[in-house]
């Protein structure tokens, strides 16, 4: 991968720039070698694409295959290839795991399929598939090969809205190169890195005004769960195994509308987060605008941690849902219940519930057969935790 000497120092621009100039000297003569008949075919692999790097400024006759229709199935294993060439492995695994072939393939698709460069052809991760057949249990094999520390840090430090990672829409210009010097300054380049490193893929492509629009999202369960786990550790500064017990209690509590248990587990989780992780409570010589940003940072922190926990548990959660009279902080769905949640910072939970009703947030969910539960949760900056909560079941007239 030609870009490894750059990516390894992406948070150290001076070192990355030095390596970049060395790479240019390496690749510059190749065009002349081709002209003189010494090279018949040149294939260069890499993760990222940069502009203004001058690595290939002299080698300017390369063809980019990232989303080229001719190369959509070059890397990865198709469904047909899986069932054709791995039949023996599939049989051995169905016996070892005591699953039917149909259920095994369904789970394998859920965990390891989904990579795409055209929104139509979907591929399995070869590394994950081979490890799965060898170990015969579903696990996070590809993600375990290396933790993308710099990506996690970029997300946390740039305060990226995590909820947008699964709902990102881009035009074809997105796949062009980007500036190394700007990576730590502009949030938009984070999505380039997430796509180019495999954490996001093309889920579908639609035409609007005769132009393609690409919907990006996690490729599969392996990537989604592992990435959320790392994000959760980054936001709580706790290993995911330390908060595993709370996860199970939260899942059961929401499944049975046991909000006492749900709030109790949230308090346990937030009480385990070191004080220095939270936003600063006060800033010297802060302007009104600074105070407003600080206030929103606190609200956003609590909301983000809850989102990460529930997403990791595969509980259906939507945040900042736009409605005709405002935005709902959180909508959570289980098999039997639909929770409409409003989070407040140092504000009465009665006001939170009143806001849900006054802004008619319930209207768009009137056709659901699930029990609708209205929930108001108040957080405190001094306590760095839940300070009050209130709920009520909505009775349809």
Secondary structure, DSSP 8 states (H G I E B T S, - for coil): -TTHHHHTTTT-HHHHHHHHHHHHHHHHTHHHHHHTTS-S------S--EES--SSSS-TT----TT-GGGTTSSSB-HHHHHHH-HHHHHHHHHHHT--HHHHHHHHHHHH--B-SSSS--BB-HHHHHHHHHH-S---TTGGG---HHHHHHHHHTT--GGGGGSEEEEGGGGS-EEGGGTTT-THHHHHHHHHTTSSEEEEEEEETTEEEEEEE--SHHHHHHHHHHHHHHHH-S-GGGGHHHHHHHHHHHHTT-HHHHHHHHHHHHHTS-GGGS--S--TT--HHHHHHHHHHHHHHHHHHHHHHHHHTT-EEEEEEEETTEEEEEEEE-SSEEEEEEEEESS-HHHHHHHHHHTTTTGGGTT--SEEEEEEEEEETTTTEEEEEEEEE----
